[in-house]
Amino acid sequence: MMILKDILYKVTINAVVGSTNITIGGVEFDSRQIKENDVFVAITGVISDGHSYIEKAIKDGATAVVCETLPENLHDNITYIEVESSNKALAYMAANFYGHPSENLKLVGVTGTNGKTTVSSLLYQLFKKAGYKVGLLSTVKIMVDNTTYKATHTTPDSLTINRYLKLMNDEGVEFCFMEVSSHGIHQSRTEGLKFEGGIFTNLSHDHLDYHDTFAEYRDVKKLFFDQLPKEAFALTNIDDKNGLVMFQNTAAKKYTYALKNYADYRAQILENEFSGLLLKVNDSELWTRLIGSFNAYNILAIYGTAELLGLEKDEILRLISELENVAGRFQYFISEGQITAIVDYAHTPDALKNVLQTINDIRTKNEELITVVGCGGNRDKTKRPKMAHIASALSTKVIFTSDNPRNEVPETIIEDMEKGVEPLNFKKTLSITNRKQAIKTACQMAGPKDIILIAGKGHENYQEIKGERFDFDDYKIIQEYLKQLQK
């Protein structure tokens, strides 16, 4: 229970109707969750407008309403707060309600198109191995030290973030690593949080269904660094042409990492095999089970962050060598029939290119590289032909299939993809709408020493079709089919 005026600390208020000196039981933005004496925050979402549910929230027990536009009919016993931004208001209210939990641990945000999950998850692993109590807010899962919770968004809503951070405080967590998506930044979900540092991985084509232009997408990422306090650190990949853009208006202490340019944290790839990478990081050699140049960048981000958070260099090198791959990120096994199967979350053109180039760098070119790939429905359509172009150019055989078609016709998505295939590569391609059948066909096409890449869904254990989620796990399915082939 808190007084409403205390919950509203730092919120930009345009008008107040009623008293703010009332006791509030909880803060909610979902009218279905409202309980007696809650404050309801009306948010204009992508699908629905919370302002339409104000009357329902009051009927269900809300005694205060925060909104961007006051309703025409005002109830005498209800307090109405008109604000500039309901998203920002919710972020500050959540932090106030839960007692500013981000201030009681060291919170590091990871943003960029690719690598967010890997970097944040591996930092969680590394600091756990170093003996600390650690938290993780990621696409794959939420961890409060040793307890696992299911993740629903890359960056959860402000209430969920602060609720989990409060749980972390209660458990004595010292460090928390958090994926920060462009949606999360744009919707002010990270406002009101105190960050110890921010990491920029890279920027490439993604989410242009949400952001109108690439420049807008980039500038939203940059906003995260603009908001870092001067006590924090900003660590950026300067091999990416947008890396230094992130520094332009930040007050944070600036650090860089790179493979190709001079940087504070620099690496050279000495060996790149399916068994792992041998790197020279600054002046030290380091072996890791992670594979490919894109993971060399991830390792640099982890190394730099760990050092900036106070770990000793020798300890960091030892701990990185013990790190294990993140689920659905270049997750691979070799079957009894000597077929290498790789499952990866690559769902952007750049990520798919990185994974395929990594495989081509390692393979001897005597093997077939069979790629199974699709694109999500109701998402950015412009990347579909690009994904198909990359897959058909860098594989020996390609099967186009469904990803999460959502409310689109799967065949239409595949047709959009096929437009990106160059005429000389058409003979390599095959289209099979049913994803399970596509994976089975890839297994039947493969022989000893061949490589199968299943791209796009990675850790996801479902397929979303017409508003329903059906059980579907790429890794389990390809394991089963390759096992059946040995019988």
C-alpha positions as CSV (number, residue, x, y, z in Angstrom):
1,M,0.0,0.0,0.0
2,M,1.3,3.5,-0.9
3,I,0.0,7.0,-1.1
4,L,-0.8,8.0,-4.7
5,K,1.3,11.2,-4.7
6,D,4.4,9.1,-3.7
7,I,3.7,6.7,-6.6
8,L,3.6,9.7,-9.0
9,Y,7.1,11.1,-8.0
10,K,8.9,12.2,-11.2
11,V,5.8,11.8,-13.4
12,T,5.1,14.7,-15.7
13,I,1.6,15.7,-14.9
14,N,-0.7,18.0,-16.9
15,A,-3.8,18.1,-14.7
16,V,-5.2,16.5,-11.6
17,V,-8.9,15.9,-10.8
18,G,-9.5,14.7,-7.2
19,S,-7.0,14.0,-4.4
20,T,-3.6,12.4,-4.7
21,N,-3.5,11.9,-1.0
22,I,-5.2,8.5,-1.2
23,T,-4.0,5.0,-0.4
24,I,-3.3,2.8,-3.5
25,G,-3.1,-1.0,-3.3
26,G,-1.4,-1.6,-6.7
27,V,-0.5,-0.3,-10.1
28,E,-2.0,-1.9,-13.3
29,F,-2.2,-1.1,-17.0
30,D,-4.2,-4.2,-17.9
31,S,-7.8,-3.6,-16.9
32,R,-8.3,-7.4,-16.5
33,Q,-5.9,-7.4,-13.6
34,I,-7.5,-4.5,-11.6
35,K,-8.2,-5.1,-7.9
36,E,-9.8,-2.9,-5.2
37,N,-8.0,0.4,-4.7
38,D,-5.6,0.0,-7.6
39,V,-4.5,2.9,-9.9
40,F,-5.2,2.1,-13.6
41,V,-2.8,3.5,-16.2
42,A,-4.4,3.8,-19.6
43,I,-1.8,3.1,-22.3
44,T,-2.4,3.5,-26.0
45,G,-1.0,0.2,-27.4
46,V,-0.4,-1.1,-30.9
47,I,-3.5,-3.3,-30.8
48,S,-5.8,-1.6,-28.3
49,D,-6.2,1.7,-26.4
50,G,-6.3,1.5,-22.6
51,H,-8.5,4.7,-22.5
52,S,-11.4,2.5,-23.8
53,Y,-11.2,0.4,-20.6
54,I,-11.2,3.2,-18.0
55,E,-14.9,2.7,-17.1
56,K,-14.3,-1.1,-16.7
57,A,-11.3,-0.5,-14.5
58,I,-13.3,1.8,-12.2
59,K,-16.2,-0.7,-12.1
60,D,-13.7,-3.4,-11.0
61,G,-12.3,-1.3,-8.1
62,A,-9.8,1.2,-9.4
63,T,-9.8,4.4,-7.3
64,A,-7.4,6.4,-9.5
65,V,-6.8,6.7,-13.3
66,V,-3.7,7.9,-15.1
67,C,-4.4,8.8,-18.7
68,E,-3.2,11.0,-21.6
69,T,-6.8,12.3,-22.3
70,L,-9.3,12.8,-19.5
71,P,-12.7,11.0,-20.0
72,E,-15.8,13.1,-20.8
73,N,-17.6,11.7,-17.8
74,L,-15.7,12.0,-14.5
75,H,-16.7,10.1,-11.3
76,D,-16.8,12.2,-8.1
77,N,-15.0,9.6,-6.0
78,I,-12.2,8.8,-8.5
79,T,-8.9,10.6,-8.9
80,Y,-7.8,11.4,-12.5
81,I,-4.3,12.3,-13.5
82,E,-3.7,13.6,-17.0
83,V,-0.1,13.0,-18.1
84,E,2.0,13.7,-21.2
85,S,3.0,10.0,-21.7
86,S,1.2,7.1,-20.0
87,N,4.2,4.8,-20.9
88,K,6.7,7.1,-19.1
89,A,4.3,7.6,-16.2
90,L,3.9,3.8,-15.8
91,A,7.7,3.4,-15.8
92,Y,8.3,5.9,-13.0
93,M,5.2,4.7,-11.1
94,A,6.5,1.1,-11.3
95,A,9.9,2.1,-10.0
96,N,8.4,4.2,-7.2
97,F,5.9,1.5,-6.2
98,Y,8.5,-1.3,-6.0
99,G,11.0,0.9,-4.1
100,H,13.5,1.7,-6.9
101,P,14.9,-1.9,-7.0
102,S,17.4,-1.1,-9.9
103,E,19.3,1.1,-7.5
104,N,20.1,-1.8,-5.2
105,L,22.0,-3.9,-7.7
106,K,24.2,-3.3,-10.7
107,L,22.0,-3.4,-13.8
108,V,23.5,-3.7,-17.3
109,G,21.4,-3.3,-20.5
110,V,22.3,-4.9,-23.8
111,T,20.9,-3.5,-27.0
112,G,21.5,-4.1,-30.7
113,T,19.9,-6.1,-33.5
114,N,21.7,-9.4,-32.9
115,G,23.6,-10.8,-29.9
116,K,21.5,-9.4,-27.1
117,T,20.4,-12.8,-25.8
118,T,23.8,-14.3,-26.1
119,V,25.6,-11.5,-24.4
120,S,23.2,-11.1,-21.6
121,S,22.8,-14.8,-21.0
122,L,26.6,-15.5,-21.1
123,L,27.2,-12.6,-18.7
124,Y,24.6,-14.2,-16.3
125,Q,26.5,-17.5,-16.7
126,L,29.9,-15.9,-16.1
127,F,29.0,-14.0,-13.0
128,K,27.2,-17.1,-11.6
129,K,30.4,-19.1,-12.1
130,A,32.4,-16.3,-10.4
131,G,30.2,-16.9,-7.3
132,Y,27.8,-14.0,-7.4
133,K,24.0,-13.9,-7.1
134,V,22.8,-12.8,-10.5
135,G,19.6,-11.9,-12.4
136,L,18.7,-12.1,-16.1
137,L,15.9,-10.5,-18.1
138,S,16.1,-12.0,-21.6
139,T,14.1,-13.2,-24.6
140,V,14.7,-16.9,-23.5
141,K,13.9,-16.7,-19.8
142,I,14.0,-14.6,-16.6
143,M,16.4,-15.7,-13.9
144,V,16.3,-14.5,-10.3
145,D,19.5,-16.1,-9.2
146,N,18.7,-19.9,-9.4
147,T,14.9,-19.5,-10.0
148,T,13.7,-19.6,-13.6
149,Y,10.6,-17.7,-14.8
150,K,9.0,-17.7,-18.3
151,A,9.8,-14.7,-20.6
152,T,7.1,-13.3,-22.8
153,H,8.8,-10.3,-24.3
154,T,12.4,-9.3,-25.1
155,T,12.0,-6.3,-22.8
156,P,9.0,-6.8,-20.4
157,D,6.7,-4.0,-19.4
158,S,7.8,-1.6,-16.7
159,L,5.7,-3.2,-13.9
160,T,7.1,-6.7,-14.7
161,I,10.7,-5.4,-14.9
162,N,10.5,-3.7,-11.5
163,R,8.6,-6.6,-9.9
164,Y,11.4,-9.0,-10.9
165,L,14.1,-6.5,-9.9
166,K,12.4,-6.3,-6.5
167,L,12.4,-10.1,-6.3
168,M,16.2,-9.9,-7.1
169,N,16.7,-7.4,-4.3
170,D,14.9,-9.8,-1.9
171,E,17.2,-12.6,-3.0
172,G,20.3,-10.6,-2.5
173,V,21.2,-10.4,-6.3
174,E,24.2,-8.2,-7.0
175,F,24.3,-8.0,-10.8
176,C,21.5,-8.2,-13.4
177,F,21.9,-8.4,-17.2
178,M,18.9,-7.3,-19.3
179,E,18.1,-7.3,-23.0
180,V,16.9,-3.9,-24.1
181,S,14.8,-4.0,-27.3
182,S,14.0,-1.0,-29.6
183,H,10.3,-1.6,-28.7
184,G,11.1,-1.4,-25.0
185,I,13.1,1.8,-25.4
186,H,10.4,3.4,-27.7
187,Q,7.7,2.5,-25.2
188,S,9.7,3.9,-22.3
189,R,9.9,0.6,-20.5
190,T,13.4,1.3,-19.3
191,E,12.7,4.8,-17.9
192,G,13.1,5.2,-14.2
193,L,15.7,2.4,-14.1
194,K,19.3,3.1,-12.9
195,F,21.8,1.4,-15.2
196,E,25.4,0.6,-14.3
197,G,26.2,0.3,-17.9
198,G,25.0,-0.3,-21.5
199,I,26.3,-2.5,-24.3
200,F,25.7,-1.9,-28.0
201,T,26.2,-5.1,-30.2
202,N,25.4,-4.1,-33.8
203,L,22.6,-2.7,-35.9
204,S,21.1,-4.2,-39.0
205,H,17.7,-4.6,-40.8
206,D,14.9,-5.5,-38.4
207,H,11.6,-4.2,-36.9
208,L,10.8,-1.9,-39.9
209,D,7.2,-3.0,-39.4
210,Y,7.3,-1.1,-36.1
211,H,9.8,1.7,-36.8
212,D,9.1,3.6,-40.0
213,T,12.8,3.9,-41.1
214,F,16.2,2.5,-40.3
215,A,17.2,5.9,-39.0
216,E,14.4,5.9,-36.5
217,Y,15.3,2.4,-35.4
218,R,18.9,3.5,-34.9
219,D,17.9,6.6,-33.0
220,V,15.7,4.7,-30.7
221,K,18.7,2.5,-29.8
222,K,20.8,5.6,-29.3
223,L,18.2,7.0,-26.9
224,F,19.1,4.2,-24.4
225,F,22.7,5.5,-24.3
226,D,21.5,9.2,-24.2
227,Q,19.8,8.3,-20.9
228,L,22.7,6.6,-19.2
229,P,24.0,8.5,-16.1
230,K,27.6,9.8,-16.1
231,E,28.6,7.2,-13.5
232,A,27.7,4.4,-15.9
233,F,29.7,2.9,-18.7
234,A,28.8,2.7,-22.4
235,L,30.5,-0.2,-24.3
236,T,30.1,-0.2,-28.1
237,N,31.1,-2.2,-31.1
238,I,33.0,0.2,-33.3
239,D,33.3,-2.2,-36.2
240,D,29.6,-1.5,-36.7
241,K,29.2,1.8,-38.6
242,N,26.5,2.9,-36.0
243,G,28.7,2.0,-33.0
244,L,30.1,5.6,-32.5
245,V,26.6,7.1,-33.1
246,M,25.6,5.6,-29.7
247,F,28.2,7.7,-28.0
248,Q,27.1,11.1,-29.5
249,N,25.0,12.3,-26.6
250,T,25.8,10.0,-23.8
251,A,27.2,11.2,-20.5
252,A,28.4,7.7,-19.6
253,K,32.1,6.7,-19.7
254,K,32.9,5.5,-23.2
255,Y,34.6,2.1,-24.1
256,T,34.9,0.3,-27.4
257,Y,35.5,-3.2,-28.7
258,A,36.3,-4.5,-32.2
259,L,37.9,-7.2,-34.3
260,K,38.9,-4.8,-37.2
261,N,39.6,-1.5,-35.6
262,Y,41.7,-0.2,-32.7
263,A,39.6,-0.4,-29.6
264,D,39.8,-0.7,-25.8
265,Y,39.0,-4.4,-26.2
266,R,40.3,-6.0,-29.3
267,A,40.4,-9.6,-30.5
268,Q,42.0,-11.6,-33.3
269,I,40.6,-15.0,-34.4
270,L,43.4,-17.5,-34.3
271,E,41.3,-20.7,-34.9
272,N,37.7,-21.1,-35.8
273,E,36.3,-24.7,-35.7
274,F,33.1,-26.5,-34.8
275,S,34.8,-27.3,-31.5
276,G,35.2,-23.6,-30.7
277,L,37.2,-20.4,-31.1
278,L,40.8,-19.6,-30.2
279,L,41.1,-15.8,-29.8
280,K,43.8,-13.4,-28.8
281,V,42.0,-10.8,-26.7
282,N,44.2,-7.7,-26.2
283,D,47.4,-9.5,-25.1
284,S,46.0,-12.8,-23.9
285,E,45.0,-16.0,-25.7
286,L,41.5,-17.4,-24.9
287,W,39.7,-20.5,-26.0
288,T,35.9,-20.7,-26.0
289,R,33.3,-23.3,-27.0
290,L,31.4,-20.6,-28.9
291,I,31.8,-20.6,-32.7
292,G,32.2,-17.9,-35.4
293,S,33.2,-14.3,-35.8
294,F,29.8,-13.0,-34.6
295,N,30.6,-14.8,-31.3
296,A,34.0,-13.3,-31.2
297,Y,32.2,-9.9,-30.9
298,N,30.0,-11.3,-28.2
299,I,33.0,-12.6,-26.3
300,L,34.6,-9.1,-26.5
301,A,31.4,-7.5,-25.1
302,I,31.4,-10.0,-22.3
303,Y,35.1,-9.6,-21.5
304,G,34.9,-5.8,-21.5
305,T,31.8,-5.7,-19.4
306,A,33.2,-8.1,-16.8
307,E,36.3,-6.0,-16.5
308,L,34.3,-2.8,-16.2
309,L,32.3,-4.4,-13.4
310,G,35.4,-5.2,-11.5
311,L,36.4,-8.8,-12.2
312,E,40.1,-9.6,-12.6
313,K,41.4,-10.3,-16.1
314,D,42.8,-13.8,-15.5
315,E,39.5,-14.8,-13.8
316,I,37.5,-13.5,-16.8
317,L,39.6,-15.5,-19.2
318,R,39.2,-18.7,-17.2
319,L,35.4,-18.2,-16.8
320,I,34.9,-17.4,-20.5
321,S,36.5,-20.7,-21.4
322,E,33.9,-22.5,-19.3
323,L,30.9,-20.8,-20.9
324,E,28.3,-22.9,-22.7
325,N,26.2,-22.0,-25.8
326,V,22.8,-20.4,-25.2
327,A,19.8,-22.4,-26.2
328,G,18.9,-21.9,-29.9
329,R,22.0,-19.8,-30.6
330,F,24.3,-21.9,-32.9
331,Q,23.1,-25.0,-31.0
332,Y,24.5,-28.0,-32.8
333,F,25.0,-31.8,-32.5
334,I,26.5,-34.4,-34.8
335,S,24.3,-37.4,-35.5
336,E,25.4,-41.1,-35.5
337,G,25.3,-40.8,-39.3
338,Q,27.9,-38.0,-39.1
339,I,25.4,-35.2,-40.1
340,T,25.9,-31.9,-38.4
341,A,22.6,-30.2,-37.4
342,I,22.6,-26.6,-36.3
343,V,19.6,-24.7,-34.9
344,D,19.9,-20.9,-34.7
345,Y,17.5,-18.0,-34.0
346,A,18.8,-16.1,-37.0
347,H,15.7,-14.2,-38.1
348,T,17.2,-11.1,-39.7
349,P,19.3,-10.9,-42.9
350,D,22.4,-10.0,-41.0
351,A,22.1,-12.8,-38.5
352,L,21.4,-15.4,-41.2
353,K,24.4,-14.1,-43.2
354,N,26.7,-14.3,-40.1
355,V,25.7,-17.9,-39.3
356,L,26.0,-19.1,-42.9
357,Q,29.4,-17.4,-43.3
358,T,30.6,-19.0,-40.1
359,I,29.6,-22.4,-41.3
360,N,31.2,-21.8,-44.7
361,D,34.4,-20.6,-43.0
362,I,34.6,-23.9,-41.1
363,R,33.4,-26.5,-43.7
364,T,35.8,-27.9,-46.3
365,K,33.3,-27.3,-49.2
366,N,33.0,-31.0,-49.9
367,E,29.8,-31.2,-47.8
368,E,26.3,-30.0,-48.6
369,L,25.1,-27.1,-46.6
370,I,21.3,-27.5,-46.4
371,T,19.4,-24.5,-45.0
372,V,15.8,-24.6,-43.8
373,V,14.4,-21.1,-43.3
374,G,11.2,-19.1,-43.2
375,C,10.0,-15.6,-42.2
376,G,7.5,-14.5,-39.6
377,G,4.0,-13.4,-40.6
378,N,2.6,-10.0,-39.7
379,R,6.1,-8.6,-39.4
380,D,8.5,-6.6,-41.6
381,K,7.9,-7.9,-45.1
382,T,10.9,-6.1,-46.7
383,K,13.4,-8.5,-45.1
384,R,11.8,-11.6,-46.7
385,P,13.5,-11.4,-50.1
386,K,16.8,-10.4,-48.5
387,M,16.7,-13.5,-46.2
388,A,16.0,-15.8,-49.2
389,H,18.7,-14.1,-51.3
390,I,21.3,-14.7,-48.5
391,A,20.2,-18.3,-47.8
392,S,20.3,-19.3,-51.5
393,A,23.6,-17.6,-52.2
394,L,25.4,-19.1,-49.2
395,S,23.9,-22.6,-49.1
396,T,24.2,-25.5,-51.5
397,K,20.5,-26.3,-51.0
398,V,17.7,-24.3,-49.4
399,I,14.2,-25.2,-48.2
400,F,11.8,-22.3,-47.8
401,T,9.2,-23.0,-45.2
402,S,6.9,-21.5,-42.5
403,D,8.3,-19.7,-39.5
404,N,5.5,-18.3,-37.3
405,P,3.0,-17.4,-40.0
406,R,0.6,-15.8,-37.4
407,N,-2.4,-14.5,-39.3
408,E,-0.8,-14.5,-42.8
409,V,-1.1,-17.2,-45.4
410,P,2.2,-19.2,-45.3
411,E,2.4,-19.6,-49.0
412,T,2.3,-15.8,-49.5
413,I,5.2,-15.3,-47.1
414,I,7.2,-17.9,-49.1
415,E,6.3,-16.2,-52.4
416,D,7.7,-12.9,-50.9
417,M,10.9,-14.7,-50.0
418,E,11.3,-16.3,-53.4
419,K,11.4,-12.9,-55.1
420,G,14.9,-12.4,-53.6
421,V,16.4,-15.5,-55.2
422,E,18.7,-14.8,-58.1
423,P,17.9,-16.9,-61.3
424,L,21.2,-18.9,-61.0
425,N,20.3,-20.0,-57.5
426,F,16.7,-21.1,-58.2
427,K,17.8,-24.7,-58.9
428,K,19.1,-24.9,-55.2
429,T,15.7,-24.0,-53.7
430,L,12.7,-26.0,-52.7
431,S,9.5,-24.7,-51.0
432,I,7.7,-26.9,-48.4
433,T,5.1,-25.0,-46.3
434,N,4.9,-27.5,-43.5
435,R,7.9,-26.8,-41.3
436,K,8.1,-30.3,-39.8
437,Q,8.0,-31.8,-43.4
438,A,10.7,-29.3,-44.5
439,I,13.0,-30.4,-41.6
440,K,12.3,-34.1,-42.4
441,T,13.1,-33.5,-46.1
442,A,16.4,-31.8,-45.2
443,C,17.3,-34.8,-43.1
444,Q,16.5,-37.2,-46.0
445,M,18.6,-35.1,-48.4
446,A,21.7,-35.0,-46.1
447,G,24.5,-37.5,-46.2
448,P,27.5,-38.2,-44.0
449,K,29.5,-35.0,-43.2
450,D,26.7,-32.8,-44.6
451,I,25.5,-29.8,-42.5
452,I,21.8,-28.8,-41.9
453,L,21.0,-25.4,-40.6
454,I,17.5,-24.8,-39.2
455,A,17.2,-21.0,-39.0
456,G,14.7,-18.5,-37.6
457,K,13.1,-19.9,-34.4
458,G,16.0,-21.1,-32.3
459,H,14.9,-21.4,-28.6
460,E,11.2,-21.1,-29.4
461,N,9.2,-24.2,-28.6
462,Y,6.1,-23.3,-30.4
463,Q,4.7,-22.3,-33.8
464,E,2.2,-19.4,-33.9
465,I,-0.6,-20.0,-36.5
466,K,-3.9,-17.9,-36.6
467,G,-3.6,-16.7,-33.0
468,E,-2.8,-20.2,-31.6
469,R,0.5,-21.5,-30.4
470,F,1.3,-25.1,-31.2
471,D,4.1,-27.2,-29.7
472,F,7.1,-27.0,-32.0
473,D,10.8,-27.4,-31.2
474,D,13.3,-27.3,-34.1
475,Y,16.1,-28.9,-32.0
476,K,13.9,-31.8,-30.8
477,I,12.4,-32.4,-34.2
478,I,15.7,-32.6,-36.1
479,Q,17.1,-34.9,-33.4
480,E,14.2,-37.3,-33.8
481,Y,14.4,-37.4,-37.6
482,L,18.1,-37.9,-37.7
483,K,17.8,-40.7,-35.1
484,Q,15.0,-42.4,-37.3
485,L,17.4,-42.3,-40.3
486,Q,19.9,-44.5,-38.4
487,K,17.4,-47.3,-37.8
